[in-house]
Amino acid sequence: MDAIDAALAQAAAEEPAKPKQSTASARQRYRLVDRLGQAKLDEIVARYEAGESTTSLADESGVAKSSLLRLLEERGVARRKQGLTPEIERQILALRKEGVVIRAIAKQVGVSYDTARLFLLGRDKPIA
């Protein structure tokens, strides 16, 4: 028993000190209003409403796109329809009329194969 007591005492003496717990100011702040400030959030909402994409706004602000979408939802901002622009629709139709295959059309205009295919089939929205 003396050997066990001696080993436990030695292990306790060699155990490193526990690090101090972090203070509130050193912790990551997760709420967007805490991280960015109310004025910056108002600016982001205004820029989205003016037509900027959520992806570019999220990247620039250093937040996840999902956080930005949640911010817009909490503020009652209507999300824009995701889909083909009229210009891309015209390009797809023109290329198809020239006989270009769908895969090449999709690559050229920068959309997925299914998006181009479903548009050409007459659907206004691809099935996710």
C-alpha positions as CSV (number, residue, x, y, z in Angstrom):
1,M,0.0,0.0,0.0
2,D,2.9,2.3,0.7
3,A,4.0,1.9,-2.9
4,I,0.6,2.9,-4.2
5,D,0.4,6.0,-1.9
6,A,3.9,7.0,-3.0
7,A,3.0,6.6,-6.7
8,L,-0.3,8.7,-6.3
9,A,1.6,11.4,-4.4
10,Q,4.3,11.5,-7.1
11,A,1.6,11.7,-9.9
12,A,-0.2,14.5,-8.1
13,A,3.0,16.4,-7.8
14,E,3.8,16.1,-11.5
15,E,0.3,16.9,-12.7
16,P,0.3,20.2,-14.6
17,A,-1.7,23.1,-13.3
18,K,-5.1,23.6,-14.9
19,P,-5.3,26.6,-17.2
20,K,-7.3,29.6,-16.0
21,Q,-10.9,29.7,-17.3
22,S,-11.3,32.2,-20.0
23,T,-13.1,35.4,-19.3
24,A,-16.2,36.5,-21.2
25,S,-14.2,39.1,-23.2
26,A,-11.8,36.4,-24.4
27,R,-14.5,34.0,-25.6
28,Q,-15.8,34.0,-29.2
29,R,-19.0,36.0,-29.4
30,Y,-21.5,34.2,-31.6
31,R,-24.4,36.7,-31.8
32,L,-24.1,38.7,-35.0
33,V,-25.1,41.9,-33.3
34,D,-22.2,41.4,-30.8
35,R,-19.7,40.5,-33.5
36,L,-20.6,43.1,-36.2
37,G,-22.6,45.8,-34.4
38,Q,-26.1,47.0,-35.2
39,A,-25.0,49.6,-37.8
40,K,-23.1,46.9,-39.8
41,L,-26.1,44.6,-39.7
42,D,-28.4,47.4,-40.9
43,E,-25.9,48.0,-43.8
44,I,-25.9,44.4,-44.8
45,V,-29.7,44.2,-44.9
46,A,-29.8,47.4,-47.0
47,R,-27.2,46.1,-49.4
48,Y,-29.1,42.8,-49.8
49,E,-32.3,44.7,-50.5
50,A,-30.3,46.7,-53.1
51,G,-29.5,43.5,-54.9
52,E,-26.1,42.2,-53.6
53,S,-25.9,38.4,-53.2
54,T,-25.9,36.7,-49.8
55,T,-22.7,34.8,-50.7
56,S,-20.7,38.0,-51.3
57,L,-22.1,39.8,-48.3
58,A,-21.4,36.8,-46.0
59,D,-17.8,36.4,-47.3
60,E,-17.1,40.1,-46.9
61,S,-18.6,40.2,-43.4
62,G,-16.8,37.0,-42.3
63,V,-20.0,35.2,-41.3
64,A,-21.6,32.0,-42.6
65,K,-24.2,32.3,-45.3
66,S,-26.7,30.5,-43.1
67,S,-26.2,33.1,-40.4
68,L,-26.8,35.9,-42.9
69,L,-29.9,34.2,-44.2
70,R,-31.2,33.8,-40.6
71,L,-30.5,37.5,-40.0
72,L,-32.6,38.4,-43.1
73,E,-35.4,36.1,-42.0
74,E,-35.4,37.6,-38.4
75,R,-35.7,41.1,-39.9
76,G,-38.6,40.1,-42.2
77,V,-36.7,40.7,-45.4
78,A,-38.2,38.8,-48.3
79,R,-35.6,36.5,-49.9
80,R,-35.1,36.8,-53.7
81,K,-36.0,33.9,-55.9
82,Q,-33.0,31.8,-56.8
83,G,-32.9,30.9,-60.4
84,L,-32.0,31.8,-63.9
85,T,-31.8,35.4,-64.9
86,P,-33.6,36.5,-68.1
87,E,-30.2,36.9,-69.8
88,I,-29.1,33.4,-68.9
89,E,-32.4,32.0,-70.1
90,R,-31.9,33.8,-73.5
91,Q,-28.4,32.4,-73.8
92,I,-29.6,28.9,-73.1
93,L,-32.4,29.1,-75.7
94,A,-30.1,30.6,-78.3
95,L,-27.4,28.0,-77.8
96,R,-29.9,25.2,-77.9
97,K,-31.4,26.6,-81.1
98,E,-27.8,26.4,-82.6
99,G,-27.8,22.7,-81.7
100,V,-25.4,22.8,-78.7
101,V,-25.8,19.9,-76.3
102,I,-27.2,20.6,-72.8
103,R,-24.0,19.8,-71.0
104,A,-22.0,22.3,-73.1
105,I,-24.7,24.9,-72.7
106,A,-24.7,24.5,-68.9
107,K,-20.9,24.8,-68.8
108,Q,-20.9,27.9,-71.0
109,V,-23.5,29.8,-69.1
110,G,-22.4,28.7,-65.7
111,V,-25.3,26.6,-64.4
112,S,-25.7,23.0,-63.5
113,Y,-26.7,20.4,-66.2
114,D,-30.0,19.8,-64.4
115,T,-30.8,23.5,-64.2
116,A,-30.4,23.9,-68.0
117,R,-32.2,20.6,-68.7
118,L,-35.2,21.4,-66.6
119,F,-35.4,24.9,-68.0
120,L,-35.4,23.5,-71.5
121,L,-38.1,21.1,-70.5
122,G,-40.3,24.0,-69.5
123,R,-40.0,23.9,-65.7
124,D,-39.4,27.2,-64.0
125,K,-37.6,25.7,-61.0
126,P,-35.3,22.7,-60.7
127,I,-36.3,20.0,-58.2
128,A,-33.7,19.8,-55.4
